[in-house]
């Protein structure tokens, strides 16, 4: 169910089973850098396209 205020979306209600019960943690800088490096071939064309937007 969407929650609107003056026709602007402000939130959602979702079923409890749709929400993960896993614990979250902060990624280390090494994990972030590894992820960025592994996705560079995918993200580079998008970044090039967005430069002049």
Biopython code that builds the backbone (N, CA, C, O; Angstrom):
import numpy as np
from Bio.PDB.StructureBuilder import StructureBuilder

atoms = [
    (1, "UNK", "N", (0.839, -1.157, 0.000)),
    (1, "UNK", "CA", (0.000, 0.000, 0.000)),
    (1, "UNK", "C", (0.893, 1.231, 0.000)),
    (1, "UNK", "O", (1.808, 1.336, 0.817)),
    (2, "UNK", "N", (0.639, 2.141, -0.890)),
    (2, "UNK", "CA", (1.406, 3.380, -0.973)),
    (2, "UNK", "C", (0.787, 4.435, -0.065)),
    (2, "UNK", "O", (-0.432, 4.483, 0.099)),
    (3, "UNK", "N", (1.620, 5.269, 0.519)),
    (3, "UNK", "CA", (1.165, 6.387, 1.345)),
    (3, "UNK", "C", (1.489, 7.666, 0.594)),
    (3, "UNK", "O", (2.647, 7.932, 0.269)),
    (4, "UNK", "N", (0.469, 8.449, 0.322)),
    (4, "UNK", "CA", (0.625, 9.688, -0.427)),
    (4, "UNK", "C", (0.292, 10.887, 0.451)),
    (4, "UNK", "O", (-0.574, 10.816, 1.323)),
    (5, "UNK", "N", (0.992, 11.980, 0.206)),
    (5, "UNK", "CA", (0.668, 13.252, 0.845)),
    (5, "UNK", "C", (0.708, 14.311, -0.252)),
    (5, "UNK", "O", (1.759, 14.552, -0.847)),
    (6, "UNK", "N", (-0.415, 14.931, -0.517)),
    (6, "UNK", "CA", (-0.523, 15.915, -1.599)),
    (6, "UNK", "C", (-0.021, 15.325, -2.915)),
    (6, "UNK", "O", (0.726, 15.973, -3.648)),
    (7, "UNK", "N", (-0.427, 14.118, -3.204)),
    (7, "UNK", "CA", (-0.080, 13.380, -4.421)),
    (7, "UNK", "C", (1.397, 13.019, -4.524)),
    (7, "UNK", "O", (1.844, 12.586, -5.586)),
    (8, "UNK", "N", (2.160, 13.181, -3.461)),
    (8, "UNK", "CA", (3.575, 12.799, -3.461)),
    (8, "UNK", "C", (3.736, 11.536, -2.610)),
    (8, "UNK", "O", (3.190, 11.442, -1.510)),
    (9, "UNK", "N", (4.476, 10.590, -3.124)),
    (9, "UNK", "CA", (4.723, 9.347, -2.401)),
    (9, "UNK", "C", (5.614, 9.622, -1.198)),
    (9, "UNK", "O", (6.675, 10.232, -1.328)),
    (10, "UNK", "N", (5.175, 9.167, -0.025)),
    (10, "UNK", "CA", (5.984, 9.332, 1.186)),
    (10, "UNK", "C", (6.370, 8.009, 1.823)),
    (10, "UNK", "O", (7.214, 7.990, 2.719)),
    (11, "UNK", "N", (5.776, 6.897, 1.388)),
    (11, "UNK", "CA", (6.163, 5.614, 1.948)),
    (11, "UNK", "C", (5.303, 4.479, 1.458)),
    (11, "UNK", "O", (4.335, 4.683, 0.725)),
    (12, "UNK", "N", (5.664, 3.280, 1.869)),
    (12, "UNK", "CA", (4.950, 2.059, 1.518)),
    (12, "UNK", "C", (4.759, 1.202, 2.756)),
    (12, "UNK", "O", (5.599, 1.205, 3.656)),
    (13, "UNK", "N", (3.663, 0.472, 2.803)),
    (13, "UNK", "CA", (3.495, -0.635, 3.736)),
    (13, "UNK", "C", (3.702, -1.900, 2.933)),
    (13, "UNK", "O", (3.130, -2.048, 1.853)),
    (14, "UNK", "N", (4.514, -2.821, 3.443)),
    (14, "UNK", "CA", (4.761, -4.085, 2.756)),
    (14, "UNK", "C", (4.487, -5.229, 3.727)),
    (14, "UNK", "O", (4.562, -5.038, 4.941)),
    (15, "UNK", "N", (4.168, -6.421, 3.205)),
    (15, "UNK", "CA", (3.971, -7.567, 4.092)),
    (15, "UNK", "C", (5.260, -7.888, 4.857)),
    (15, "UNK", "O", (6.360, -7.702, 4.337)),
    (16, "UNK", "N", (5.114, -8.366, 6.082)),
    (16, "UNK", "CA", (6.273, -8.663, 6.930)),
    (16, "UNK", "C", (7.208, -9.682, 6.286)),
    (16, "UNK", "O", (8.422, -9.598, 6.469)),
    (17, "UNK", "N", (6.664, -10.650, 5.531)),
    (17, "UNK", "CA", (7.531, -11.660, 4.920)),
    (17, "UNK", "C", (8.313, -11.110, 3.724)),
    (17, "UNK", "O", (9.184, -11.802, 3.197)),
    (18, "UNK", "N", (8.025, -9.891, 3.287)),
    (18, "UNK", "CA", (8.771, -9.277, 2.186)),
    (18, "UNK", "C", (10.024, -8.571, 2.685)),
    (18, "UNK", "O", (10.859, -8.151, 1.885)),
    (19, "UNK", "N", (10.159, -8.438, 3.994)),
    (19, "UNK", "CA", (11.295, -7.741, 4.588)),
    (19, "UNK", "C", (12.296, -8.776, 5.098)),
    (19, "UNK", "O", (11.924, -9.733, 5.778)),
    (20, "UNK", "N", (13.550, -8.574, 4.766)),
    (20, "UNK", "CA", (14.604, -9.495, 5.184)),
    (20, "UNK", "C", (14.805, -9.437, 6.695)),
    (20, "UNK", "O", (14.747, -8.367, 7.300)),
    (21, "UNK", "N", (15.037, -10.581, 7.285)),
    (21, "UNK", "CA", (15.316, -10.624, 8.717)),
    (21, "UNK", "C", (16.809, -10.780, 8.988)),
    (21, "UNK", "O", (17.213, -10.998, 10.130)),
    (22, "UNK", "N", (17.629, -10.669, 7.944)),
    (22, "UNK", "CA", (19.074, -10.799, 8.108)),
    (22, "UNK", "C", (19.646, -9.560, 8.790)),
    (22, "UNK", "O", (19.100, -8.461, 8.688)),
    (23, "UNK", "N", (20.747, -9.766, 9.480)),
    (23, "UNK", "CA", (21.463, -8.642, 10.058)),
    (23, "UNK", "C", (22.258, -7.941, 8.961)),
    (23, "UNK", "O", (22.829, -8.598, 8.090)),
    (24, "UNK", "N", (22.295, -6.637, 9.000)),
    (24, "UNK", "CA", (23.052, -5.858, 8.019)),
    (24, "UNK", "C", (24.355, -5.400, 8.656)),
    (24, "UNK", "O", (24.464, -5.290, 9.877)),
    (25, "UNK", "N", (25.334, -5.136, 7.808)),
    (25, "UNK", "CA", (26.604, -4.639, 8.323)),
    (25, "UNK", "C", (27.169, -3.624, 7.341)),
    (25, "UNK", "O", (26.759, -3.582, 6.181)),
    (26, "UNK", "N", (28.077, -2.834, 7.788)),
    (26, "UNK", "CA", (28.736, -1.838, 6.953)),
    (26, "UNK", "C", (29.836, -2.533, 6.162)),
    (26, "UNK", "O", (30.619, -3.305, 6.716)),
    (27, "UNK", "N", (29.888, -2.252, 4.857)),
    (27, "UNK", "CA", (30.937, -2.825, 4.014)),
    (27, "UNK", "C", (32.270, -2.160, 4.331)),
    (27, "UNK", "O", (32.330, -0.972, 4.649)),
    (28, "UNK", "N", (33.324, -2.938, 4.241)),
    (28, "UNK", "CA", (34.664, -2.370, 4.435)),
    (28, "UNK", "C", (35.053, -1.610, 3.175)),
    (28, "UNK", "O", (34.470, -1.825, 2.112)),
    (29, "UNK", "N", (36.021, -0.736, 3.287)),
    (29, "UNK", "CA", (36.484, 0.035, 2.131)),
    (29, "UNK", "C", (37.038, -0.902, 1.055)),
    (29, "UNK", "O", (36.887, -0.636, -0.138)),
    (30, "UNK", "N", (37.678, -1.998, 1.476)),
    (30, "UNK", "CA", (38.199, -2.964, 0.509)),
    (30, "UNK", "C", (37.069, -3.632, -0.268)),
    (30, "UNK", "O", (37.188, -3.843, -1.475)),
    (31, "UNK", "N", (35.972, -3.968, 0.415)),
    (31, "UNK", "CA", (34.822, -4.573, -0.261)),
    (31, "UNK", "C", (34.185, -3.598, -1.244)),
    (31, "UNK", "O", (33.790, -3.991, -2.341)),
    (32, "UNK", "N", (34.084, -2.334, -0.859)),
    (32, "UNK", "CA", (33.507, -1.316, -1.739)),
    (32, "UNK", "C", (34.382, -1.139, -2.978)),
    (32, "UNK", "O", (33.881, -1.114, -4.102)),
    (33, "UNK", "N", (35.674, -1.019, -2.767)),
    (33, "UNK", "CA", (36.592, -0.821, -3.899)),
    (33, "UNK", "C", (36.584, -2.035, -4.825)),
    (33, "UNK", "O", (36.638, -1.874, -6.044)),
    (34, "UNK", "N", (36.520, -3.236, -4.276)),
    (34, "UNK", "CA", (36.452, -4.456, -5.085)),
    (34, "UNK", "C", (35.169, -4.483, -5.914)),
    (34, "UNK", "O", (35.190, -4.854, -7.087)),
    (35, "UNK", "N", (34.069, -4.093, -5.307)),
    (35, "UNK", "CA", (32.790, -4.074, -6.023)),
    (35, "UNK", "C", (32.824, -3.047, -7.155)),
    (35, "UNK", "O", (32.384, -3.332, -8.268)),
    (36, "UNK", "N", (33.344, -1.862, -6.870)),
    (36, "UNK", "CA", (33.434, -0.831, -7.909)),
    (36, "UNK", "C", (34.327, -1.287, -9.057)),
    (36, "UNK", "O", (33.994, -1.079, -10.224)),
    (37, "UNK", "N", (35.448, -1.901, -8.735)),
    (37, "UNK", "CA", (36.373, -2.368, -9.771)),
    (37, "UNK", "C", (35.745, -3.478, -10.611)),
    (37, "UNK", "O", (35.942, -3.523, -11.826)),
    (38, "UNK", "N", (34.994, -4.371, -9.973)),
    (38, "UNK", "CA", (34.405, -5.484, -10.721)),
    (38, "UNK", "C", (33.263, -5.028, -11.626)),
    (38, "UNK", "O", (32.933, -5.720, -12.589)),
    (39, "UNK", "N", (32.657, -3.880, -11.336)),
    (39, "UNK", "CA", (31.532, -3.382, -12.132)),
    (39, "UNK", "C", (31.932, -2.257, -13.084)),
    (39, "UNK", "O", (31.075, -1.678, -13.751)),
    (40, "UNK", "N", (33.216, -1.945, -13.151)),
    (40, "UNK", "CA", (33.678, -0.811, -13.959)),
    (40, "UNK", "C", (33.263, -0.940, -15.424)),
    (40, "UNK", "O", (32.842, 0.043, -16.032)),
    (41, "UNK", "N", (33.377, -2.133, -15.996)),
    (41, "UNK", "CA", (33.003, -2.316, -17.408)),
    (41, "UNK", "C", (31.513, -2.083, -17.636)),
    (41, "UNK", "O", (31.101, -1.677, -18.723)),
    (42, "UNK", "N", (30.714, -2.339, -16.615)),
    (42, "UNK", "CA", (29.267, -2.155, -16.725)),
    (42, "UNK", "C", (28.886, -0.690, -16.529)),
    (42, "UNK", "O", (28.048, -0.160, -17.260)),
    (43, "UNK", "N", (29.499, -0.040, -15.548)),
    (43, "UNK", "CA", (29.093, 1.320, -15.194)),
    (43, "UNK", "C", (29.745, 2.400, -16.051)),
    (43, "UNK", "O", (29.190, 3.492, -16.173)),
    (44, "UNK", "N", (30.887, 2.135, -16.638)),
    (44, "UNK", "CA", (31.605, 3.159, -17.399)),
    (44, "UNK", "C", (30.777, 3.728, -18.557)),
    (44, "UNK", "O", (30.713, 4.949, -18.692)),
    (45, "UNK", "N", (30.141, 2.904, -19.396)),
    (45, "UNK", "CA", (29.331, 3.472, -20.475)),
    (45, "UNK", "C", (28.170, 4.335, -19.967)),
    (45, "UNK", "O", (27.813, 5.332, -20.595)),
    (46, "UNK", "N", (27.592, 3.955, -18.849)),
    (46, "UNK", "CA", (26.488, 4.738, -18.280)),
    (46, "UNK", "C", (27.003, 6.088, -17.801)),
    (46, "UNK", "O", (26.375, 7.118, -18.044)),
    (47, "UNK", "N", (28.136, 6.083, -17.127)),
    (47, "UNK", "CA", (28.719, 7.346, -16.646)),
    (47, "UNK", "C", (29.094, 8.248, -17.809)),
    (47, "UNK", "O", (28.889, 9.460, -17.739)),
    (48, "UNK", "N", (29.643, 7.675, -18.886)),
    (48, "UNK", "CA", (29.960, 8.468, -20.072)),
    (48, "UNK", "C", (28.705, 9.085, -20.661)),
    (48, "UNK", "O", (28.720, 10.250, -21.057)),
    (49, "UNK", "N", (27.617, 8.325, -20.726)),
    (49, "UNK", "CA", (26.369, 8.827, -21.260)),
    (49, "UNK", "C", (25.818, 9.977, -20.400)),
    (49, "UNK", "O", (25.262, 10.939, -20.929)),
    (50, "UNK", "N", (25.975, 9.872, -19.092)),
    (50, "UNK", "CA", (25.406, 10.873, -18.186)),
    (50, "UNK", "C", (26.240, 12.139, -18.070)),
    (50, "UNK", "O", (25.759, 13.123, -17.510)),
    (51, "UNK", "N", (27.461, 12.158, -18.573)),
    (51, "UNK", "CA", (28.329, 13.327, -18.432)),
    (51, "UNK", "C", (27.705, 14.591, -18.993)),
    (51, "UNK", "O", (27.821, 15.656, -18.386)),
    (52, "UNK", "N", (27.046, 14.498, -20.138)),
    (52, "UNK", "CA", (26.499, 15.705, -20.760)),
    (52, "UNK", "C", (25.014, 15.909, -20.464)),
    (52, "UNK", "O", (24.367, 16.726, -21.119)),
    (53, "UNK", "N", (24.483, 15.208, -19.525)),
    (53, "UNK", "CA", (23.052, 15.346, -19.199)),
    (53, "UNK", "C", (22.836, 16.379, -18.130)),
    (53, "UNK", "O", (21.698, 16.627, -17.731)),
]
sb = StructureBuilder()
sb.init_structure("model")
sb.init_model(0)
sb.init_chain("A")
sb.init_seg("    ")
for serial, (resi, resn, name, xyz) in enumerate(atoms, 1):
    if name == "N":
        sb.init_residue(resn, " ", resi, " ")
    sb.init_atom(name, np.array(xyz, "f"), 0.0, 1.0, " ", f" {name:<3s}", serial, name[0])
structure = sb.get_structure()
